[in-house]
């Protein structure tokens, strides 16, 4: 299992319906297979995710965040890790809002 504890990730790309930006740093914490993360910046006042790390390193997570419009947004996300030649992790994410328009999207994050 990949250990994400104390790893930091930055957004490389995301679908247009995303609220996150490249200025946000995602600070991951992991205890056994429980993953948590707090994030904020740009359009996000406060965000949090919680997930389960599977034995293959994939992450099944849920997220919620409050944006600068004071709207609470929620969603689900499934992340697949790629170990790059540098040893850093790149996460390929498929997600869907469970609030708002319920649209789907994709994001790529990379360990910094």
C-alpha positions as CSV (number, residue, x, y, z in Angstrom):
1,X,0.0,0.0,0.0
2,X,1.2,3.5,-0.8
3,X,1.6,5.7,2.3
4,X,0.4,9.2,1.6
5,X,1.1,10.5,5.1
6,X,2.6,14.1,5.1
7,X,2.7,14.2,1.3
8,X,1.7,17.4,-0.4
9,X,0.0,17.6,-3.8
10,X,-0.6,20.4,-6.3
11,X,-3.1,20.4,-9.1
12,X,-1.7,20.0,-12.6
13,X,-5.0,20.0,-14.5
14,X,-8.8,19.8,-13.9
15,X,-12.1,19.9,-15.7
16,X,-13.7,23.3,-16.2
17,X,-16.4,22.5,-13.6
18,X,-13.8,22.2,-10.8
19,X,-13.5,24.8,-8.0
20,X,-9.9,24.1,-7.2
21,X,-6.9,25.8,-8.8
22,X,-3.1,25.3,-9.2
23,X,-2.5,27.6,-6.2
24,X,-4.0,25.2,-3.7
25,X,-1.8,22.7,-1.9
26,X,-3.4,19.5,-0.7
27,X,-1.8,18.3,2.6
28,X,-2.4,14.5,3.0
29,X,-2.4,12.7,6.3
30,X,-2.8,8.9,6.6
31,X,-3.3,6.6,9.5
32,X,-3.4,2.9,8.5
33,X,-5.7,3.1,5.4
34,X,-7.6,6.2,6.5
35,X,-6.7,9.3,4.5
36,X,-7.6,12.9,5.3
37,X,-6.7,16.2,3.8
38,X,-7.4,19.9,4.5
39,X,-7.1,22.5,1.8
40,X,-8.0,26.1,1.1
41,X,-7.1,29.0,-1.3
42,X,-8.2,30.9,-4.3
43,X,-12.0,30.1,-4.6
44,X,-12.1,27.7,-1.6
45,X,-12.5,29.1,1.9
46,X,-12.1,25.7,3.5
47,X,-12.1,22.1,2.1
48,X,-11.7,18.7,3.6
49,X,-11.5,15.2,2.1
50,X,-11.6,11.8,3.7
51,X,-10.9,8.5,2.1
52,X,-9.9,4.9,2.2
53,X,-6.5,3.9,0.7
54,X,-6.9,0.5,-1.0
55,X,-4.1,-2.1,-1.0
56,X,-3.2,-1.0,-4.6
57,X,-2.8,2.6,-3.5
58,X,-6.0,3.8,-5.1
59,X,-8.0,6.2,-3.0
60,X,-11.8,6.1,-2.6
61,X,-12.8,9.5,-1.1
62,X,-15.5,12.0,-0.3
63,X,-14.9,15.8,-0.1
64,X,-16.7,18.9,1.0
65,X,-15.7,22.5,0.7
66,X,-17.1,26.0,1.2
67,X,-16.4,28.4,-1.7
68,X,-16.1,32.2,-1.6
69,X,-19.8,32.4,-2.5
70,X,-20.4,30.7,0.9
71,X,-21.8,27.7,-0.9
72,X,-21.2,24.2,0.6
73,X,-20.2,21.8,-2.2
74,X,-19.8,18.0,-1.8
75,X,-18.5,15.3,-4.0
76,X,-17.0,11.8,-4.5
77,X,-13.6,11.1,-6.0
78,X,-11.6,8.0,-7.0
79,X,-7.8,8.5,-7.4
80,X,-5.4,6.2,-9.2
81,X,-1.7,6.7,-8.4
82,X,1.1,6.7,-10.9
83,X,4.7,6.4,-9.5
84,X,6.8,8.6,-11.8
85,X,10.5,8.0,-12.6
86,X,11.4,10.6,-9.9
87,X,9.6,8.5,-7.3
88,X,7.0,11.2,-6.8
89,X,3.3,10.3,-7.0
90,X,0.9,11.6,-9.7
91,X,-2.8,11.1,-8.9
92,X,-5.3,10.6,-11.8
93,X,-8.7,11.5,-10.4
94,X,-12.3,10.9,-11.6
95,X,-14.8,12.8,-9.5
96,X,-18.5,13.9,-9.4
97,X,-20.3,16.6,-7.5
98,X,-23.0,15.3,-5.2
99,X,-24.3,18.8,-4.8
100,X,-25.0,21.5,-7.4
101,X,-25.3,20.3,-11.0
102,X,-24.0,16.7,-10.2
103,X,-21.5,17.0,-13.0
104,X,-18.4,14.8,-13.4
105,X,-14.8,15.7,-14.0
106,X,-11.2,14.6,-14.1
107,X,-8.2,16.1,-12.3
108,X,-4.4,15.3,-12.2
109,X,-2.4,16.1,-9.0
110,X,1.3,15.7,-8.5
111,X,3.3,15.4,-5.4
112,X,5.5,18.4,-4.6
